[in-house]
């Protein structure tokens, strides 16, 4: 797998990879990432095609999914801490 390019975005780091006849588009925001794999073919066969594919509508949907992922992580962490008990301190009066 090799990096064929990056797509500029003010919030996300977007990296495009290619291996054999497949492209992978990785969207990163902090500790969260989401990757889409696209099979290359007659319609999508270059980095330029991928740049066109990653349009504002898709970027908005990706941002929403990353927000949902972050919310899920926060909720799971809260449940974990509730079950395992957060470190408790003595009350200070």
Number of C-alpha atoms within 10 A of each C-alpha: 10 11 13 14 16 15 15 11 9 5 11 17 15 19 17 21 17 21 13 9 11 16 24 20 23 17 21 18 15 8 6 12 15 14 14 11 13 15 16 17 10 6 8 17 16 13 17 10 12 19 15 10 13 14 10 10 10 11 15 11 11 19 17 12 13 18 14 12 15 15 12 12 13 12 12 12 12 14 12 12 12 10 9 9 10 10 6 6 6 5 5 4 3
